[in-house]
Amino acid sequence: MPALWIAHVTVTDEDAYKKYAELAGPAIAAHGGHFVARGGRFVQLEGKERPRNVVAKFDSVEAAEACYHSDAYQEALSHARGASERELLIVETSE
Protein backbone atom coordinates (compact mmCIF):
# COMPACT_ATOMS: atom_id res chain seq x y z
CA MET A 1 0.00 0.00 0.00
CA PRO A 2 1.24 3.54 -0.73
CA ALA A 3 2.40 5.69 2.15
CA LEU A 4 2.69 9.39 2.88
CA TRP A 5 5.68 11.00 4.57
CA ILE A 6 4.32 14.06 6.38
CA ALA A 7 6.58 16.72 7.86
CA HIS A 8 5.58 19.81 9.83
CA VAL A 9 8.50 22.24 10.10
CA THR A 10 9.51 25.55 11.61
CA VAL A 11 12.80 26.68 10.06
CA THR A 12 15.13 28.47 12.48
CA ASP A 13 18.22 28.76 10.24
CA GLU A 14 17.34 29.41 6.58
CA ASP A 15 20.87 28.85 5.21
CA ALA A 16 21.39 25.48 6.86
CA TYR A 17 17.88 24.34 6.03
CA LYS A 18 18.39 25.26 2.39
CA LYS A 19 21.26 22.74 2.25
CA TYR A 20 18.95 20.12 3.80
CA ALA A 21 16.32 20.77 1.11
CA GLU A 22 18.92 20.52 -1.69
CA LEU A 23 20.02 17.09 -0.47
CA ALA A 24 16.68 15.71 0.75
CA GLY A 25 14.87 15.95 -2.60
CA PRO A 26 17.26 13.63 -4.46
CA ALA A 27 17.36 11.20 -1.50
CA ILE A 28 13.56 11.01 -1.50
CA ALA A 29 13.42 10.56 -5.28
CA ALA A 30 16.05 7.79 -5.11
CA HIS A 31 13.63 5.81 -2.94
CA GLY A 32 10.69 6.29 -5.29
CA GLY A 33 9.18 9.20 -3.37
CA HIS A 34 7.66 12.25 -4.97
CA PHE A 35 6.35 15.45 -3.43
CA VAL A 36 2.60 15.95 -3.18
CA ALA A 37 2.86 19.22 -1.22
CA ARG A 38 5.81 21.43 -0.33
CA GLY A 39 4.96 24.48 1.70
CA GLY A 40 1.95 26.21 0.26
CA ARG A 41 -1.23 27.47 1.78
CA PHE A 42 -2.64 25.62 4.78
CA VAL A 43 -5.24 26.00 7.51
CA GLN A 44 -4.23 24.90 11.01
CA LEU A 45 -7.25 23.50 12.82
CA GLU A 46 -5.64 21.76 15.80
CA GLY A 47 -2.23 21.29 17.36
CA LYS A 48 0.99 23.24 16.99
CA GLU A 49 1.19 25.36 13.88
CA ARG A 50 4.30 24.95 11.75
CA PRO A 51 4.70 27.31 8.79
CA ARG A 52 6.13 24.65 6.45
CA ASN A 53 4.27 21.44 5.70
CA VAL A 54 5.60 18.81 3.31
CA VAL A 55 3.99 15.63 2.02
CA ALA A 56 5.81 13.03 -0.09
CA LYS A 57 4.26 9.84 -1.44
CA PHE A 58 6.11 6.51 -1.52
CA ASP A 59 5.16 3.05 -2.76
CA SER A 60 5.03 1.70 0.80
CA VAL A 61 5.74 2.43 4.45
CA GLU A 62 8.88 0.33 4.09
CA ALA A 63 10.15 2.43 1.15
CA ALA A 64 9.56 5.66 3.08
CA GLU A 65 11.25 4.28 6.17
CA ALA A 66 14.21 3.00 4.12
CA CYS A 67 14.56 6.49 2.66
CA TYR A 68 14.64 8.05 6.13
CA HIS A 69 17.37 5.65 7.30
CA SER A 70 19.43 5.91 4.10
CA ASP A 71 22.88 7.47 4.18
CA ALA A 72 21.81 10.11 1.65
CA TYR A 73 18.81 11.25 3.70
CA GLN A 74 20.72 11.15 6.97
CA GLU A 75 23.36 13.41 5.37
CA ALA A 76 20.57 15.82 4.39
CA LEU A 77 19.03 15.58 7.85
CA SER A 78 22.32 16.58 9.47
CA HIS A 79 21.72 20.07 8.01
CA ALA A 80 18.15 20.26 9.35
CA ARG A 81 19.08 19.37 12.92
CA GLY A 82 19.67 22.60 14.77
CA ALA A 83 18.18 24.52 11.84
CA SER A 84 14.56 23.54 12.39
CA GLU A 85 11.92 22.22 14.74
CA ARG A 86 10.04 19.39 13.06
CA GLU A 87 7.70 16.49 13.35
CA LEU A 88 7.83 13.71 10.76
CA LEU A 89 5.60 10.69 10.37
CA ILE A 90 4.84 8.03 7.80
CA VAL A 91 1.27 6.87 7.33
CA GLU A 92 -0.06 4.15 5.06
CA THR A 93 -2.80 5.32 2.72
CA SER A 94 -6.02 3.50 1.94
CA GLU A 95 -5.45 3.61 -1.85
N, CA, C and O atoms as CSV, one atom per row, in Angstrom:
chain,resi,resn,atom,element,x,y,z
A,1,MET,N,N,0.840,-1.183,0.000
A,1,MET,CA,C,0.000,0.000,0.000
A,1,MET,C,C,0.887,1.249,0.000
A,1,MET,O,O,1.925,1.275,0.662
A,2,PRO,N,N,0.481,2.279,-0.739
A,2,PRO,CA,C,1.241,3.540,-0.731
A,2,PRO,C,C,1.281,4.155,0.668
A,2,PRO,O,O,0.462,3.837,1.530
A,3,ALA,N,N,2.244,5.032,0.866
A,3,ALA,CA,C,2.404,5.694,2.155
A,3,ALA,C,C,2.769,7.150,1.942
A,3,ALA,O,O,3.397,7.515,0.949
A,4,LEU,N,N,2.364,7.968,2.892
A,4,LEU,CA,C,2.688,9.390,2.878
A,4,LEU,C,C,3.686,9.692,3.984
A,4,LEU,O,O,3.554,9.217,5.112
A,5,TRP,N,N,4.679,10.487,3.638
A,5,TRP,CA,C,5.680,11.004,4.569
A,5,TRP,C,C,5.236,12.435,4.823
A,5,TRP,O,O,5.212,13.245,3.897
A,6,ILE,N,N,4.889,12.757,6.046
A,6,ILE,CA,C,4.316,14.059,6.377
A,6,ILE,C,C,5.225,14.757,7.382
A,6,ILE,O,O,5.490,14.245,8.470
A,7,ALA,N,N,5.697,15.941,6.988
A,7,ALA,CA,C,6.580,16.719,7.859
A,7,ALA,C,C,5.949,18.074,8.146
A,7,ALA,O,O,5.411,18.726,7.252
A,8,HIS,N,N,6.022,18.481,9.389
A,8,HIS,CA,C,5.582,19.806,9.833
A,8,HIS,C,C,6.832,20.490,10.383
A,8,HIS,O,O,7.474,19.970,11.295
A,9,VAL,N,N,7.179,21.661,9.829
A,9,VAL,CA,C,8.498,22.240,10.101
A,9,VAL,C,C,8.433,23.734,10.407
A,9,VAL,O,O,7.693,24.479,9.764
A,10,THR,N,N,9.204,24.152,11.380
A,10,THR,CA,C,9.515,25.551,11.613
A,10,THR,C,C,11.014,25.700,11.381
A,10,THR,O,O,11.817,25.121,12.112
A,11,VAL,N,N,11.388,26.466,10.380
A,11,VAL,CA,C,12.798,26.676,10.056
A,11,VAL,C,C,13.349,27.779,10.956
A,11,VAL,O,O,12.763,28.855,11.070
A,12,THR,N,N,14.490,27.494,11.594
A,12,THR,CA,C,15.129,28.475,12.479
A,12,THR,C,C,16.448,29.003,11.921
A,12,THR,O,O,16.970,30.010,12.401
A,13,ASP,N,N,16.989,28.323,10.904
A,13,ASP,CA,C,18.223,28.760,10.238
A,13,ASP,C,C,18.047,28.500,8.740
A,13,ASP,O,O,18.247,27.381,8.266
A,14,GLU,N,N,17.672,29.541,8.008
A,14,GLU,CA,C,17.344,29.409,6.579
A,14,GLU,C,C,18.501,28.842,5.763
A,14,GLU,O,O,18.281,27.986,4.906
A,15,ASP,N,N,19.729,29.299,6.009
A,15,ASP,CA,C,20.869,28.853,5.208
A,15,ASP,C,C,21.135,27.357,5.385
A,15,ASP,O,O,21.318,26.641,4.401
A,16,ALA,N,N,21.157,26.895,6.605
A,16,ALA,CA,C,21.393,25.478,6.859
A,16,ALA,C,C,20.244,24.635,6.325
A,16,ALA,O,O,20.464,23.557,5.772
A,17,TYR,N,N,19.030,25.119,6.488
A,17,TYR,CA,C,17.884,24.344,6.032
A,17,TYR,C,C,17.836,24.266,4.510
A,17,TYR,O,O,17.345,23.284,3.952
A,18,LYS,N,N,18.335,25.281,3.847
A,18,LYS,CA,C,18.391,25.257,2.385
A,18,LYS,C,C,19.273,24.097,1.917
A,18,LYS,O,O,18.940,23.421,0.943
A,19,LYS,N,N,20.382,23.866,2.595
A,19,LYS,CA,C,21.259,22.743,2.254
A,19,LYS,C,C,20.522,21.428,2.466
A,19,LYS,O,O,20.638,20.514,1.649
A,20,TYR,N,N,19.762,21.322,3.559
A,20,TYR,CA,C,18.947,20.124,3.798
A,20,TYR,C,C,18.015,19.887,2.608
A,20,TYR,O,O,17.955,18.777,2.078
A,21,ALA,N,N,17.298,20.913,2.192
A,21,ALA,CA,C,16.322,20.774,1.109
A,21,ALA,C,C,16.994,20.350,-0.199
A,21,ALA,O,O,16.440,19.547,-0.950
A,22,GLU,N,N,18.185,20.889,-0.470
A,22,GLU,CA,C,18.916,20.517,-1.687
A,22,GLU,C,C,19.275,19.037,-1.711
A,22,GLU,O,O,19.251,18.407,-2.768
A,23,LEU,N,N,19.607,18.487,-0.556
A,23,LEU,CA,C,20.018,17.086,-0.472
A,23,LEU,C,C,18.839,16.133,-0.260
A,23,LEU,O,O,18.879,14.992,-0.721
A,24,ALA,N,N,17.805,16.583,0.423
A,24,ALA,CA,C,16.679,15.707,0.747
A,24,ALA,C,C,15.877,15.306,-0.491
A,24,ALA,O,O,15.459,14.155,-0.617
A,25,GLY,N,N,15.664,16.254,-1.399
A,25,GLY,CA,C,14.871,15.955,-2.599
A,25,GLY,C,C,15.414,14.775,-3.380
A,25,GLY,O,O,14.660,13.844,-3.664
A,26,PRO,N,N,16.701,14.772,-3.745
A,26,PRO,CA,C,17.258,13.628,-4.461
A,26,PRO,C,C,17.223,12.325,-3.650
A,26,PRO,O,O,17.024,11.252,-4.219
A,27,ALA,N,N,17.414,12.411,-2.341
A,27,ALA,CA,C,17.357,11.203,-1.503
A,27,ALA,C,C,15.951,10.611,-1.521
A,27,ALA,O,O,15.787,9.393,-1.596
A,28,ILE,N,N,14.949,11.467,-1.454
A,28,ILE,CA,C,13.560,11.008,-1.498
A,28,ILE,C,C,13.254,10.404,-2.866
A,28,ILE,O,O,12.651,9.333,-2.947
A,29,ALA,N,N,13.659,11.069,-3.927
A,29,ALA,CA,C,13.421,10.560,-5.282
A,29,ALA,C,C,14.111,9.219,-5.507
A,29,ALA,O,O,13.564,8.349,-6.186
A,30,ALA,N,N,15.301,9.044,-4.947
A,30,ALA,CA,C,16.049,7.793,-5.113
A,30,ALA,C,C,15.322,6.599,-4.496
A,30,ALA,O,O,15.593,5.452,-4.849
A,31,HIS,N,N,14.406,6.873,-3.580
A,31,HIS,CA,C,13.628,5.809,-2.944
A,31,HIS,C,C,12.203,5.747,-3.484
A,31,HIS,O,O,11.318,5.160,-2.862
A,32,GLY,N,N,11.994,6.353,-4.635
A,32,GLY,CA,C,10.689,6.286,-5.290
A,32,GLY,C,C,9.675,7.282,-4.770
A,32,GLY,O,O,8.502,7.217,-5.137
A,33,GLY,N,N,10.104,8.201,-3.924
A,33,GLY,CA,C,9.184,9.195,-3.373
A,33,GLY,C,C,9.026,10.385,-4.301
A,33,GLY,O,O,9.942,10.729,-5.047
A,34,HIS,N,N,7.876,11.000,-4.252
A,34,HIS,CA,C,7.656,12.254,-4.970
A,34,HIS,C,C,6.807,13.174,-4.100
A,34,HIS,O,O,5.974,12.720,-3.315
A,35,PHE,N,N,7.034,14.465,-4.255
A,35,PHE,CA,C,6.347,15.446,-3.426
A,35,PHE,C,C,4.920,15.667,-3.899
A,35,PHE,O,O,4.657,15.850,-5.088
A,36,VAL,N,N,4.007,15.645,-2.937
A,36,VAL,CA,C,2.604,15.946,-3.180
A,36,VAL,C,C,2.331,17.392,-2.769
A,36,VAL,O,O,1.542,18.087,-3.409
A,37,ALA,N,N,2.984,17.836,-1.707
A,37,ALA,CA,C,2.855,19.220,-1.224
A,37,ALA,C,C,4.183,19.632,-0.614
A,37,ALA,O,O,4.830,18.856,0.088
A,38,ARG,N,N,4.575,20.860,-0.892
A,38,ARG,CA,C,5.807,21.435,-0.327
A,38,ARG,C,C,5.514,22.870,0.023
A,38,ARG,O,O,5.449,23.733,-0.853
A,39,GLY,N,N,5.336,23.126,1.305
A,39,GLY,CA,C,4.962,24.477,1.700
A,39,GLY,C,C,3.533,24.730,1.236
A,39,GLY,O,O,2.684,23.843,1.316
A,40,GLY,N,N,3.278,25.897,0.769
A,40,GLY,CA,C,1.950,26.215,0.256
A,40,GLY,C,C,0.971,26.609,1.344
A,40,GLY,O,O,1.263,26.561,2.539
A,41,ARG,N,N,-0.162,26.987,0.894
A,41,ARG,CA,C,-1.231,27.465,1.777
A,41,ARG,C,C,-1.776,26.325,2.630
A,41,ARG,O,O,-1.935,25.202,2.150
A,42,PHE,N,N,-2.057,26.614,3.876
A,42,PHE,CA,C,-2.637,25.621,4.777
A,42,PHE,C,C,-3.528,26.309,5.796
A,42,PHE,O,O,-3.448,27.520,5.998
A,43,VAL,N,N,-4.374,25.520,6.430
A,43,VAL,CA,C,-5.239,25.997,7.506
A,43,VAL,C,C,-4.986,25.094,8.708
A,43,VAL,O,O,-5.230,23.890,8.642
A,44,GLN,N,N,-4.499,25.666,9.798
A,44,GLN,CA,C,-4.229,24.904,11.015
A,44,GLN,C,C,-5.508,24.836,11.831
A,44,GLN,O,O,-6.029,25.869,12.251
A,45,LEU,N,N,-6.013,23.651,12.059
A,45,LEU,CA,C,-7.249,23.498,12.820
A,45,LEU,C,C,-7.003,23.034,14.247
A,45,LEU,O,O,-7.757,23.392,15.151
A,46,GLU,N,N,-5.967,22.248,14.458
A,46,GLU,CA,C,-5.636,21.759,15.796
A,46,GLU,C,C,-4.129,21.594,15.901
A,46,GLU,O,O,-3.433,21.494,14.891
A,47,GLY,N,N,-3.635,21.566,17.125
A,47,GLY,CA,C,-2.226,21.288,17.357
A,47,GLY,C,C,-1.324,22.482,17.097
A,47,GLY,O,O,-1.778,23.600,16.857
A,48,LYS,N,N,-0.027,22.202,17.153
A,48,LYS,CA,C,0.992,23.244,16.994
A,48,LYS,C,C,1.133,23.609,15.530
A,48,LYS,O,O,1.324,22.745,14.674
A,49,GLU,N,N,1.038,24.891,15.256
A,49,GLU,CA,C,1.190,25.364,13.880
A,49,GLU,C,C,2.659,25.412,13.499
A,49,GLU,O,O,3.488,25.933,14.246
A,50,ARG,N,N,2.971,24.872,12.344
A,50,ARG,CA,C,4.305,24.946,11.745
A,50,ARG,C,C,4.120,25.599,10.373
A,50,ARG,O,O,3.236,25.191,9.620
A,51,PRO,N,N,4.920,26.587,10.037
A,51,PRO,CA,C,4.701,27.314,8.787
A,51,PRO,C,C,5.044,26.532,7.523
A,51,PRO,O,O,4.637,26.930,6.432
A,52,ARG,N,N,5.781,25.433,7.644
A,52,ARG,CA,C,6.133,24.648,6.455
A,52,ARG,C,C,5.615,23.229,6.641
A,52,ARG,O,O,5.910,22.569,7.638
A,53,ASN,N,N,4.840,22.774,5.667
A,53,ASN,CA,C,4.272,21.435,5.703
A,53,ASN,C,C,4.606,20.745,4.387
A,53,ASN,O,O,4.382,21.295,3.308
A,54,VAL,N,N,5.144,19.535,4.490
A,54,VAL,CA,C,5.599,18.813,3.306
A,54,VAL,C,C,5.012,17.410,3.330
A,54,VAL,O,O,5.000,16.742,4.364
A,55,VAL,N,N,4.522,16.974,2.166
A,55,VAL,CA,C,3.991,15.626,2.017
A,55,VAL,C,C,4.666,14.989,0.804
A,55,VAL,O,O,4.671,15.559,-0.286
A,56,ALA,N,N,5.231,13.809,1.006
A,56,ALA,CA,C,5.806,13.032,-0.088
A,56,ALA,C,C,5.125,11.672,-0.106
A,56,ALA,O,O,4.798,11.119,0.945
A,57,LYS,N,N,4.914,11.138,-1.296
A,57,LYS,CA,C,4.261,9.841,-1.443
A,57,LYS,C,C,5.293,8.805,-1.866
A,57,LYS,O,O,6.116,9.050,-2.747
A,58,PHE,N,N,5.234,7.647,-1.226
A,58,PHE,CA,C,6.108,6.512,-1.516
A,58,PHE,C,C,5.254,5.295,-1.852
A,58,PHE,O,O,4.047,5.290,-1.610
A,59,ASP,N,N,5.879,4.275,-2.406
A,59,ASP,CA,C,5.155,3.053,-2.759
A,59,ASP,C,C,4.693,2.269,-1.540
A,59,ASP,O,O,3.733,1.503,-1.620
A,60,SER,N,N,5.376,2.458,-0.405
A,60,SER,CA,C,5.034,1.697,0.800
A,60,SER,C,C,5.629,2.378,2.030
A,60,SER,O,O,6.492,3.250,1.922
A,61,VAL,N,N,5.151,1.961,3.191
A,61,VAL,CA,C,5.740,2.431,4.453
A,61,VAL,C,C,7.207,2.038,4.504
A,61,VAL,O,O,8.054,2.815,4.944
A,62,GLU,N,N,7.500,0.822,4.050
A,62,GLU,CA,C,8.879,0.328,4.090
A,62,GLU,C,C,9.805,1.174,3.215
A,62,GLU,O,O,10.938,1.453,3.608
A,63,ALA,N,N,9.335,1.586,2.034
A,63,ALA,CA,C,10.152,2.425,1.153
A,63,ALA,C,C,10.415,3.783,1.797
A,63,ALA,O,O,11.530,4.298,1.725
A,64,ALA,N,N,9.402,4.360,2.421
A,64,ALA,CA,C,9.558,5.660,3.080
A,64,ALA,C,C,10.512,5.544,4.266
A,64,ALA,O,O,11.350,6.418,4.484
A,65,GLU,N,N,10.380,4.473,5.020
A,65,GLU,CA,C,11.254,4.284,6.173
A,65,GLU,C,C,12.695,4.012,5.728
A,65,GLU,O,O,13.638,4.488,6.360
A,66,ALA,N,N,12.863,3.257,4.657
A,66,ALA,CA,C,14.208,3.004,4.117
A,66,ALA,C,C,14.851,4.307,3.667
A,66,ALA,O,O,16.050,4.513,3.859
A,67,CYS,N,N,14.057,5.182,3.069
A,67,CYS,CA,C,14.564,6.486,2.664
A,67,CYS,C,C,15.070,7.244,3.879
A,67,CYS,O,O,16.186,7.765,3.868
A,68,TYR,N,N,14.261,7.310,4.924
A,68,TYR,CA,C,14.643,8.045,6.128
A,68,TYR,C,C,15.975,7.540,6.688
A,68,TYR,O,O,16.816,8.338,7.102
A,69,HIS,N,N,16.165,6.240,6.703
A,69,HIS,CA,C,17.369,5.651,7.305
A,69,HIS,C,C,18.555,5.585,6.338
A,69,HIS,O,O,19.650,5.184,6.731
A,70,SER,N,N,18.346,5.972,5.087
A,70,SER,CA,C,19.432,5.906,4.098
A,70,SER,C,C,20.545,6.896,4.428
A,70,SER,O,O,20.321,7.915,5.082
A,71,ASP,N,N,21.734,6.576,3.968
A,71,ASP,CA,C,22.880,7.466,4.180
A,71,ASP,C,C,22.623,8.834,3.553
A,71,ASP,O,O,22.949,9.865,4.141
A,72,ALA,N,N,22.039,8.836,2.358
A,72,ALA,CA,C,21.807,10.108,1.654
A,72,ALA,C,C,20.842,11.002,2.430
A,72,ALA,O,O,21.075,12.205,2.555
A,73,TYR,N,N,19.759,10.421,2.952
A,73,TYR,CA,C,18.813,11.254,3.695
A,73,TYR,C,C,19.399,11.669,5.043
A,73,TYR,O,O,19.180,12.796,5.486
A,74,GLN,N,N,20.125,10.793,5.688
A,74,GLN,CA,C,20.724,11.154,6.965
A,74,GLN,C,C,21.741,12.282,6.796
A,74,GLN,O,O,21.883,13.127,7.680
A,75,GLU,N,N,22.450,12.299,5.662
A,75,GLU,CA,C,23.358,13.414,5.374
A,75,GLU,C,C,22.550,14.702,5.242
A,75,GLU,O,O,22.932,15.735,5.792
A,76,ALA,N,N,21.438,14.643,4.518
A,76,ALA,CA,C,20.567,15.824,4.392
A,76,ALA,C,C,20.069,16.255,5.762
A,76,ALA,O,O,20.106,17.437,6.103
A,77,LEU,N,N,19.607,15.295,6.538
A,77,LEU,CA,C,19.032,15.579,7.854
A,77,LEU,C,C,20.031,16.240,8.789
A,77,LEU,O,O,19.637,17.000,9.673
A,78,SER,N,N,21.311,15.965,8.611
A,78,SER,CA,C,22.321,16.580,9.471
A,78,SER,C,C,22.300,18.107,9.332
A,78,SER,O,O,22.722,18.810,10.250
A,79,HIS,N,N,21.819,18.625,8.210
A,79,HIS,CA,C,21.716,20.070,8.008
A,79,HIS,C,C,20.428,20.640,8.594
A,79,HIS,O,O,20.357,21.835,8.881
A,80,ALA,N,N,19.414,19.801,8.773
A,80,ALA,CA,C,18.145,20.258,9.348
A,80,ALA,C,C,18.187,20.287,10.867
A,80,ALA,O,O,17.524,21.111,11.497
A,81,ARG,N,N,18.964,19.390,11.452
A,81,ARG,CA,C,19.081,19.371,12.919
A,81,ARG,C,C,19.739,20.667,13.368
A,81,ARG,O,O,20.784,21.049,12.842
A,82,GLY,N,N,19.151,21.322,14.308
A,82,GLY,CA,C,19.669,22.595,14.775
A,82,GLY,C,C,19.248,23.766,13.898
A,82,GLY,O,O,19.474,24.923,14.252
A,83,ALA,N,N,18.636,23.468,12.754
A,83,ALA,CA,C,18.176,24.522,11.844
A,83,ALA,C,C,16.658,24.540,11.730
A,83,ALA,O,O,16.085,25.342,10.993
A,84,SER,N,N,16.010,23.628,12.483
A,84,SER,CA,C,14.557,23.537,12.393
A,84,SER,C,C,13.986,22.800,13.599
A,84,SER,O,O,14.682,22.071,14.305
A,85,GLU,N,N,12.710,23.019,13.801
A,85,GLU,CA,C,11.918,22.220,14.736
A,85,GLU,C,C,10.939,21.476,13.849
A,85,GLU,O,O,10.266,22.095,13.026
A,86,ARG,N,N,10.842,20.155,13.997
A,86,ARG,CA,C,10.038,19.390,13.056
A,86,ARG,C,C,9.396,18.166,13.683
A,86,ARG,O,O,9.879,17.608,14.668
A,87,GLU,N,N,8.313,17.781,13.085
A,87,GLU,CA,C,7.699,16.495,13.348
A,87,GLU,C,C,7.630,15.788,11.999
A,87,GLU,O,O,7.366,16.419,10.975
A,88,LEU,N,N,7.865,14.491,12.000
A,88,LEU,CA,C,7.827,13.713,10.763
A,88,LEU,C,C,7.157,12.385,11.061
A,88,LEU,O,O,7.477,11.731,12.054
A,89,LEU,N,N,6.233,11.988,10.211
A,89,LEU,CA,C,5.601,10.690,10.367
A,89,LEU,C,C,5.349,10.077,9.009
A,89,LEU,O,O,5.309,10.772,7.994
A,90,ILE,N,N,5.181,8.780,9.001
A,90,ILE,CA,C,4.836,8.034,7.802
A,90,ILE,C,C,3.505,7.361,8.087
A,90,ILE,O,O,3.326,6.741,9.135
A,91,VAL,N,N,2.573,7.486,7.153
A,91,VAL,CA,C,1.267,6.873,7.328
A,91,VAL,C,C,0.865,6.143,6.047
A,91,VAL,O,O,0.977,6.685,4.948
A,92,GLU,N,N,0.404,4.928,6.204
A,92,GLU,CA,C,-0.064,4.146,5.064
A,92,GLU,C,C,-1.389,4.714,4.577
A,92,GLU,O,O,-2.250,5.065,5.384
A,93,THR,N,N,-1.553,4.805,3.273
A,93,THR,CA,C,-2.803,5.317,2.719
A,93,THR,C,C,-3.779,4.173,2.471
A,93,THR,O,O,-3.411,3.000,2.535
A,94,SER,N,N,-4.996,4.522,2.194
A,94,SER,CA,C,-6.018,3.502,1.940
A,94,SER,C,C,-6.222,3.261,0.443
A,94,SER,O,O,-7.179,2.594,0.050
A,95,GLU,N,N,-5.337,3.794,-0.387
A,95,GLU,CA,C,-5.453,3.610,-1.853
A,95,GLU,C,C,-5.116,2.207,-2.245
A,95,GLU,O,O,-5.158,1.870,-3.429
